[in-house]
Structure formats: C-alpha cells, structure tokens
C-alpha cells in the first residue's frame, strides 16, 4: 500500500492511501497519528500522553461558566494561560470564550505575548507542566464552587482528569 501526505493549504493536509484520498485539518491529522501510534506501540512503552490530557482539558474548560473563566484567568499564571491559548489556537470556541472574558488591555497583552513567546511553537515539556498546573487550578476552582461546568457531553468533569 502506498501512503502519501501533502500539505494543500495552511493547516490542511491530503492523505492518499493508494487511490483513496482524504483531506484533514491539522488537529484531525494529529488525532489520527496519535491513534495510529497507540495501536502500533505496545502499551508498556506508550509515549507520554500530555497531548491527550491537554485536548481533554481544552474540550472541558470551554464549557465553564463565564464567571469561572474570569476567576481561572486571574488565578492561573499568565504564562500558563498563554500556553493554553497557543495550544488551542485553532479552537475558535475556546479562544472566543477566553478572549470574551478578558479586558481589552489583557487581551492585547496576551495576544502580543502569544506572538512573541511562542512564535516557533511551545516545547512539549512546557505544555506538559503548564497543563498540569491548569488542570490543578481548574480542579481547585471547581471544588470550591468558583467554576461551574455546563453541558459536558462526555460526562467527565475536570475533577476526573489526571495530572502528571
């Protein structure tokens, strides 16, 4: 079987399997590769799953109420918020949720920092440690009642996500 991958536009890739072709956005391609890796690599030597934890966290945090997001932005470290926003830069819903709960000044400062600090991407160790802190912060806010999650389709709460 001949397999080829070609970038067709910014964040869009074409995968060909012999004569069959599918077009995927970068997030879909990453998910596909992660799933293929899980199948091909024995469980005992699985790579660190921080990317999966980050995706789970991102899918949950955008369902937090606005007051909770505002509190989260204040309590979480600015660098961690920047890592979150950079990691989720293609998730329009999350970006709207966070930017909509920031002042114009904060939004401008965060945007400038995003463009400056991580113009070449975020190192994996930075993502892992930032998301561990973000998950812990969200769990604390949820347990104290400062952050309420609405309409979580998966039925998994932030408190169920694992740190580390």
N, C-alpha and C positions, 0 to 999 in steps of 0.2 A: 504494500500500500504506500502510495506517495502522499506525503503530507507537506503542505507549504503554508506559510503565513506571510501576509503582505499588509503593510500599513496603507490604507486607502484614503484616510483623512486624519485630522487631529483627533486622537482618541478612538479611532475606528479601524478595525482590522478585518481582513478577509482570510478565512481559513479554508483551505481546499484539501479534501480527502479524496484522492483520485479525481473523479469527475464531479463530486458533490462539493458545494461551496456554501459556507455560512458566513454572515457578517456579524461581528460582535463589537460592542463598545469595550473600552479598556477594563472597566470593572467586571464585565461578564467574562472577558478573557482571563483575568486574574482568578476569578472564581473557578472557571473551568480548569485552569492549570493547578490550582490548589487541590481540587477534587481528583484530578489525574495523579498528582503526587501522593495523595493519601492512599489511592488504590495500589500504586506501584511500589511504594516504600513500606517495608514491614513496620508494624505498629511500634516495635521496640526502638526504632530509630527515626521516628517521625520528627520533622523539623519543629522548632518552637512555633506554637500556634498563636503568637501575639497578633498576627494579622486577622485571624478569625475572631479573636476577642475584641479587637478594635472594631471590626464590622458589626459584631453583635451589639457592642456598646453604642455605636452610631445609630443602628436601627432602633434602639430603645430610647436613647436620650432625646430624639426628636419628638417623642410622644410625651415629654414632660410638660407640665403647665408653664405658662409664661413667667409667673412669679418664681417658680422653682428654677427656671433657666436663668433668671436675673440673679438669684441667690448663688447659683452654681458658678456663674461668670465671676462674681465677686470673690467667692471662697476659693475656687480653683486658681492655681497660679497662671499668670498671663502666658508664660511660655507653654504651659500645657494646653491652654485654650488655642494657642497658635498652632500647635501640633495637631490638635483635633480638627481645626478648620482646614489645615493643609491636607491632612489625610482624607478629609471628606470634601475636598474642593470641587468634586463633580456631583455632589449631592445637593441639589438646589433646595430641597425641602429643609435640610439641616441648616444650610447657610442662611436661608431666609429666617428660620426660627432664631438662630443666634444673633444675626445682624439686626433683626427686628427687635431684639431685647437689649440692644446696646444704644448708648447715646451716640450722637453723630461724631463726637470727639473720639470716643472709644473705638467706634467702627473704623474711623480714619487711621488711628494709631495702629490698630490690629492689622488693617489692610497693608499699611506701609511695612510693618514688621514681617508679614507673610511674604511680601515681595522681596524683602532684603535677606531675612534669615535663612529661608529655605528655598531659594531660587533653584537650587540643584536637587531638590528632594530632601526628605527627612531620613537621617540614618536610622536603621532598624532598632538599634539599642535605645535611641531617643524616643521612638514611637512606643516601644515596649514599656519603658519606665514611665512615660507620660500617661499612657492609658491605664497602667496600674494605679497611678495616683488619681486619675479622673474617675475610675470605677470606685475607688475607695471614697472619694469625695461625694459622688452621687449616692452611694450606699448610705453614708452618714446623713446626708440631707433627706433621703427617703425615710430612713428610720426615725428621724426627729420630726417628720411631717412637713418639712420645708419644701419638699419636691414631691409632686403627685404626678403619676403617670396615667395617661388617658389612652384607651383603645389599643392596648398591646395585643395584637392578634396572636402572637406566638404563645401567650400565657406565661412567659418567663419575665420575671421582674429583674430590675437592676440588682437587687439583693441576691439573686440566683447566679449572677455572673461571677466567675472566679478571677481572683487577682493572681499575679505572679506567673 
